[in-house]
Amino acid sequence: MVSDLINYPNLKKVSNNRKEINYANRGMSLEKDLDLTNEFYRSSGKAVIHKKPIPLQIVSVDYQRRSAAKITEAYFKIPSTTDYNGVYRGYYLDFDAKETNSLSSFPFSSLHRHQFEHLNAVREQGGIAFLIIRFSRRDEDYLVLAKDIEAFRQENLRKSLPYDWFKQKAFKIRNSLNPRLCYLEVIDIIIKEADYV
């Protein structure tokens, strides 16, 4: 009979039985992937895209030691708009990153009204406004133009974008080692088609 334990040199015994695989926390979060991607784009001189700081009003700070000051109370000054903005090939980019665990849709409740209004204002000024949406359980990332979301919302009473809609209307983002999310490849297509406003 073969043992289902593996003996390692440090004398630890590790079970070789894998009855259940948990995919809940595999990979990195979308924002971490985007931060690494944008760092790669900046360091290679391809684009200048940064995560926007969250505007906070600091109310209370605990100064136990000067080197270890700790914020104990803070509030949002104003509602945050979107997560990222920057410039690529002379084009202004403004976008938000959203994740969903749903297999069937992306709920509009994940996109706050002021964020949607901001994306539309960017469009009106000629900027490229979009969302990068990750279907976590599918391990798929999509770039969705704000104008396409607006069109869907005007034509439908649904409270979510169905997954099948993404397969037809959104741009699937290729993943790689560097950059992690090749979303500028999609932006190149959008610029070429000049159909983002």
C-alpha positions as CSV (number, residue, x, y, z in Angstrom):
1,M,0.0,0.0,0.0
2,V,1.4,3.4,-1.0
3,S,1.3,6.0,1.7
4,D,-0.6,9.2,0.9
5,L,1.9,11.2,2.9
6,I,5.1,12.6,1.4
7,N,8.2,12.7,3.7
8,Y,10.4,15.7,3.2
9,P,14.0,16.0,4.4
10,N,13.0,18.4,7.2
11,L,10.9,15.5,8.6
12,K,7.6,17.2,7.8
13,K,4.9,15.0,6.5
14,V,2.6,16.6,3.9
15,S,-0.5,14.9,2.6
16,N,-0.6,14.0,-1.1
17,N,-4.4,13.8,-1.1
18,R,-6.0,16.6,-3.1
19,K,-9.6,16.1,-2.7
20,E,-10.7,19.7,-3.1
21,I,-9.0,22.6,-5.0
22,N,-9.8,26.1,-3.8
23,Y,-9.5,28.7,-6.5
24,A,-10.8,31.6,-4.3
25,N,-7.5,33.3,-3.8
26,R,-5.4,32.3,-6.8
27,G,-3.5,34.9,-8.6
28,M,-3.3,38.5,-7.7
29,S,-6.1,41.0,-7.4
30,L,-6.9,43.1,-10.4
31,E,-5.6,46.3,-8.9
32,K,-2.2,44.7,-8.0
33,D,-2.0,43.3,-11.6
34,L,-2.8,46.8,-13.0
35,D,-0.2,48.4,-10.7
36,L,2.5,46.1,-11.9
37,T,1.4,46.5,-15.5
38,N,1.4,50.3,-15.2
39,E,4.8,50.2,-13.6
40,F,6.1,48.2,-16.5
41,Y,4.5,50.6,-19.0
42,R,6.1,53.6,-17.2
43,S,9.6,52.0,-16.8
44,S,9.6,51.0,-20.5
45,G,8.6,54.5,-21.6
46,K,5.4,53.2,-23.3
47,A,2.8,55.1,-21.2
48,V,2.4,57.2,-18.1
49,I,-0.5,55.8,-16.1
50,H,-0.9,56.1,-12.4
51,K,-3.4,55.0,-9.7
52,K,-5.2,58.1,-8.3
53,P,-4.8,58.7,-4.6
54,I,-8.0,58.5,-2.5
55,P,-8.9,61.9,-1.1
56,L,-9.0,61.5,2.7
57,Q,-9.7,63.9,5.5
58,I,-7.5,62.7,8.4
59,V,-9.3,63.4,11.7
60,S,-7.2,61.6,14.3
61,V,-3.6,60.2,14.5
62,D,-2.1,58.1,17.3
63,Y,1.5,59.2,17.8
64,Q,2.9,56.5,20.1
65,R,6.2,56.9,18.4
66,R,7.1,59.4,15.7
67,S,8.3,56.5,13.4
68,A,5.1,54.6,13.9
69,A,2.3,57.2,13.6
70,K,-1.1,55.5,13.0
71,I,-4.2,57.1,11.5
72,T,-7.1,56.1,13.7
73,E,-9.9,58.0,12.1
74,A,-10.3,59.3,8.5
75,Y,-13.2,60.1,6.1
76,F,-13.5,60.4,2.4
77,K,-13.3,64.1,1.5
78,I,-15.2,63.7,-1.8
79,P,-16.4,60.6,-3.6
80,S,-13.6,59.1,-5.6
81,T,-14.0,59.2,-9.4
82,T,-12.0,56.4,-11.1
83,D,-8.9,54.4,-10.1
84,Y,-6.5,55.2,-12.9
85,N,-5.6,57.9,-15.4
86,G,-2.7,58.9,-17.7
87,V,-1.4,59.4,-21.2
88,Y,-0.6,57.0,-23.9
89,R,0.5,58.1,-27.4
90,G,-0.9,61.6,-26.7
91,Y,-4.3,60.2,-25.7
92,Y,-5.8,60.7,-22.3
93,L,-6.9,57.5,-20.6
94,D,-9.2,57.3,-17.6
95,F,-10.5,54.1,-16.2
96,D,-11.7,52.1,-13.3
97,A,-10.9,48.5,-12.3
98,K,-13.7,46.2,-11.1
99,E,-13.9,42.5,-10.2
100,T,-16.9,40.2,-10.0
101,N,-17.2,36.7,-8.7
102,S,-20.3,36.1,-10.8
103,L,-20.1,33.7,-13.7
104,S,-23.1,35.2,-15.5
105,S,-22.9,39.0,-15.3
106,F,-21.3,42.2,-14.0
107,P,-23.7,44.1,-11.7
108,F,-24.1,47.8,-12.3
109,S,-24.2,48.3,-8.5
110,S,-20.4,47.8,-8.6
111,L,-20.2,51.1,-10.7
112,H,-21.2,54.1,-8.6
113,R,-23.2,56.8,-10.3
114,H,-20.5,59.5,-9.8
115,Q,-18.0,57.2,-11.4
116,F,-20.2,56.7,-14.4
117,E,-20.8,60.4,-14.7
118,H,-17.1,61.0,-14.5
119,L,-16.4,58.5,-17.3
120,N,-19.0,60.2,-19.5
121,A,-17.4,63.6,-18.8
122,V,-14.0,62.3,-19.9
123,R,-15.7,61.0,-23.1
124,E,-17.2,64.4,-23.8
125,Q,-13.7,65.9,-23.7
126,G,-12.3,63.4,-26.2
127,G,-10.6,61.1,-23.7
128,I,-10.7,57.3,-23.8
129,A,-12.9,56.2,-20.9
130,F,-13.3,52.6,-20.0
131,L,-13.5,49.9,-17.4
132,I,-11.3,46.9,-16.9
133,I,-13.5,44.1,-15.5
134,R,-12.2,40.8,-14.1
135,F,-14.5,37.8,-14.0
136,S,-12.5,36.2,-11.1
137,R,-14.0,32.8,-11.2
138,R,-13.4,32.6,-15.0
139,D,-9.9,34.1,-14.8
140,E,-10.8,36.5,-17.6
141,D,-10.3,40.2,-18.0
142,Y,-12.1,42.5,-20.3
143,L,-11.8,46.2,-21.4
144,V,-15.2,47.8,-21.8
145,L,-15.6,51.3,-23.3
146,A,-17.8,53.7,-21.3
147,K,-19.8,54.5,-24.5
148,D,-20.7,50.8,-24.9
149,I,-21.9,50.6,-21.3
150,E,-23.9,53.8,-21.8
151,A,-25.5,52.3,-24.9
152,F,-26.5,49.1,-23.1
153,R,-28.0,51.0,-20.2
154,Q,-30.1,53.2,-22.6
155,E,-31.4,50.1,-24.4
156,N,-32.0,47.8,-21.5
157,L,-33.7,47.8,-18.1
158,R,-31.3,45.2,-16.7
159,K,-29.3,45.8,-13.6
160,S,-26.2,44.0,-14.9
161,L,-24.2,43.4,-18.1
162,P,-24.5,39.7,-19.0
163,Y,-21.4,37.6,-19.5
164,D,-22.5,36.8,-23.1
165,W,-22.5,40.6,-23.8
166,F,-18.8,40.7,-22.9
167,K,-18.0,37.9,-25.4
168,Q,-19.7,40.0,-28.2
169,K,-19.0,43.7,-27.3
170,A,-16.0,43.9,-24.9
171,F,-12.3,43.4,-25.6
172,K,-10.7,40.4,-23.9
173,I,-7.3,41.4,-22.5
174,R,-4.4,39.1,-23.1
175,N,-2.4,38.1,-20.0
176,S,1.4,37.7,-20.0
177,L,4.4,37.9,-17.6
178,N,5.4,41.5,-18.5
179,P,3.1,43.3,-18.7
180,R,0.6,41.2,-16.7
181,L,-2.4,42.7,-18.5
182,C,-1.8,43.8,-22.1
183,Y,-4.6,46.4,-22.1
184,L,-2.6,48.9,-24.3
185,E,-2.9,46.3,-27.2
186,V,-6.6,46.9,-26.9
187,I,-6.2,50.7,-26.7
188,D,-4.2,50.5,-29.9
189,I,-7.2,48.9,-31.7
190,I,-9.6,51.5,-30.2
191,I,-7.4,54.4,-31.3
192,K,-7.1,52.9,-34.8
193,E,-10.9,52.5,-35.1
194,A,-11.4,56.0,-33.5
195,D,-14.6,54.8,-31.9
196,Y,-14.3,55.6,-28.3
197,V,-16.2,58.9,-27.7
